[in-house]
Amino acid sequence: RGNPYDTALVTLELARIYLESGHTEIVKKLAAELVPAFSEQGFDNQVQKALRLFRDAAEQEFASVDLVVRLVKYLQKARRTPGLQFEFFV
């Protein structure tokens, strides 16, 4: 409620559930809605970049549960550490 980080975390958890059940079209819609919400709020560029990566992966049907789990962990840290870079390939 009123906290975009919490909204993003809930959205990503929903995306994880939908990915696990093979509903990629719903994941695409969730990802497409998530990016503008953060852009409009003026959030950190690194967070926006990570969410765009998720959106792009979802659009191309490359989004995975692993990506979502990593994004959730990243957002939990990024809300306390502005400018934190998302590193998927670690």
Phi and psi in degrees as a GROMACS rama.xvg file:
@    title "Ramachandran Plot"
@    xaxis  label "Phi"
@    yaxis  label "Psi"
@TYPE xy
76.9012  0.697283  GLY-2
-117.65  106.437  ASN-3
-60.2088  -31.6565  PRO-4
-63.3123  -44.0943  TYR-5
-63.3666  -40.321  ASP-6
-60.3416  -44.8494  THR-7
-63.5822  -41.6609  ALA-8
-63.9667  -43.1831  LEU-9
-64.7874  -42.3184  VAL-10
-61.4045  -42.3769  THR-11
-66.914  -36.9419  LEU-12
-65.4633  -39.149  GLU-13
-62.6863  -42.586  LEU-14
-59.9525  -40.3978  ALA-15
-59.7207  -46.3447  ARG-16
-61.8218  -44.6392  ILE-17
-66.6946  -37.2959  TYR-18
-63.3136  -42.2563  LEU-19
-63.1743  -27.4354  GLU-20
-101.901  8.4337  SER-21
80.0103  18.4869  GLY-22
-95.7072  70.7777  HIS-23
-68.6862  -28.4394  THR-24
-64.3289  -39.0875  GLU-25
-67.9593  -38.8245  ILE-26
-62.1153  -40.3459  VAL-27
-58.4085  -45.2941  LYS-28
-65.1703  -43.7068  LYS-29
-60.8933  -45.7063  LEU-30
-64.5593  -40.3744  ALA-31
-64.8408  -32.6834  ALA-32
-81.2946  -27.742  GLU-33
-69.8672  -43.0984  LEU-34
-62.151  -50.6271  VAL-35
-62.2674  -34.2738  PRO-36
-59.691  -41.8851  ALA-37
-74.7345  -36.7472  PHE-38
-62.6323  -43.2514  SER-39
-65.5229  -30.1028  GLU-40
-79.3245  -8.67095  GLN-41
72.3763  33.2602  GLY-42
-73.6237  162.859  PHE-43
-42.8899  136.544  ASP-44
-59.8807  -35.073  ASN-45
-66.1801  -39.3563  GLN-46
-65.3698  -45.4685  VAL-47
-60.5484  -40.1258  GLN-48
-62.8546  -43.3394  LYS-49
-64.318  -40.9792  ALA-50
-70.8281  -32.3711  LEU-51
-66.3526  -37.3483  ARG-52
-59.8234  -43.5719  LEU-53
-62.7394  -45.8075  PHE-54
-59.157  -46.9002  ARG-55
-62.9875  -41.4695  ASP-56
-64.1502  -40.795  ALA-57
-65.088  -43.5079  ALA-58
-59.6306  -36.5986  GLU-59
-92.68  5.5073  GLN-60
58.9541  36.8399  GLU-61
-107.659  -2.45118  PHE-62
-62.5712  141.07  ALA-63
-132.058  163.64  SER-64
-60.9284  -38.7772  VAL-65
-60.0521  -43.6039  ASP-66
-61.1464  -44.5271  LEU-67
-63.4094  -44.5669  VAL-68
-60.3524  -42.8147  VAL-69
-65.6426  -38.8359  ARG-70
-65.9137  -39.995  LEU-71
-60.3961  -48.2675  VAL-72
-61.6912  -41.0848  LYS-73
-62.1808  -48.3769  TYR-74
-63.5418  -35.138  LEU-75
-62.3228  -36.5865  GLN-76
-80.2168  -40.3256  LYS-77
-65.7401  -29.16  ALA-78
-65.3511  -22.3747  ARG-79
-103.567  -12.8548  ARG-80
-131.771  84.1036  THR-81
-57.1017  140.494  PRO-82
86.4192  -1.55946  GLY-83
-63.0357  130.153  LEU-84
-88.0239  138.645  GLN-85
-83.5409  125.017  PHE-86
-121.172  100.947  GLU-87
-75.2354  -39.331  PHE-88
-94.2257  66.8473  PHE-89
